[in-house]
Amino acid sequence: MELRQLRYFVEVAEREHISEAAEHLHVAQSAISRQIANLEDELGTPLFERIGRNVKLTPIGRTFLEHTITALKAIDFAAKQVEEYLDPAKGTIKIGFPTSLASYVLPTVISAFKREYPDLQFQLRQGSYRFLIDAVKNRELNLAFLGPLPPKDESIQSTILFTENIAALLPANHPLAKKESIQLADLRNDLFVLFPDGYILHKVAMDACRAAGFLPNIISEGEDLDALKGLVAAGIGVSLLPESSLYDSAARFTIKVPIESPTIPRTVGIISPVNREIAPSEKIFLDFVKNFFSRLSQFQ
């Protein structure tokens, strides 16, 4: 069994078409067909059903695909570790992040890191809260920023970088816009614009409103911070957003107002796997991030 056969197998399985796989891999269709046949002969069972010009995985083929993808990820990671062992300052760091940390936290950390390690490169992957947790568990990522950090999980190590509060973002002409702080219950009669159901910040907002004794009247939803800020600026409604997402200045025609009661804290941190080593370049970045926020906290 050869790595080449396994890579050909995965490509055909994902595309369900041998000629398309051959075109993508820049090899002859006959070469792929031959290697797949050799793999099936070695395993002693068909991996594909031929349906016209297409192919589909057999039941055992689907099982073999799942394990093959895991094995190839492990092999690719091992090769990456060897490469970075030889020169850890020239690796590539893959890191995930949610939209709520994209505007301020992520660029602040990466720009500071690049000043010290200019040769290290980044591959950034934005994703939902659940996607990022699953990606670290499934070897797609080794590091991901999250806020809030997930509950205790035996396969994930969570490092708290800082804690922040959720604040109210109001239209500039809102009756409470000039207040130094408000009670969340003061907004019970307002229309809200929030992240959609399924987003972690939607849950944070809903839980906070319930704690304040009401359910928010959600008039509109947005899937990113700029959309929500724009909706608030247009006077569509009010929103509840993390303070760090408003550091770089809130949208025009909006006002950030702290919430005095109930306080709505969220932890912000970075997660990494417990059951496997991370690459040397990723270890450099993880140590840098911990020290970076530790230094910041000393001056606050």
Salt bridges, closest charged atoms under 4 A:
GLU2 OE1 - ARG4 NH2 3.01
GLU11 OE2 - ARG15 NE 2.47
GLU11 OE2 - HIS24 ND1 2.96
GLU16 OE1 - LYS56 NZ 3.22
GLU40 OE2 - ARG50 NH1 3.52
ASP76 OD1 - ARG7 NH2 2.82
GLU84 OE2 - LYS80 NZ 2.79
ASP134 OD1 - ARG130 NH1 3.24
ASP153 OD2 - LYS137 NZ 2.77
GLU164 OE2 - ARG266 NE 2.72
ASP190 OD2 - HIS174 NE2 2.69
ASP207 OD2 - LYS203 NZ 2.76
ASP207 OD1 - ARG210 NH1 3.22
ASP248 OD1 - LYS229 NZ 3.87
ASP287 OD2 - LYS283 NZ 2.79
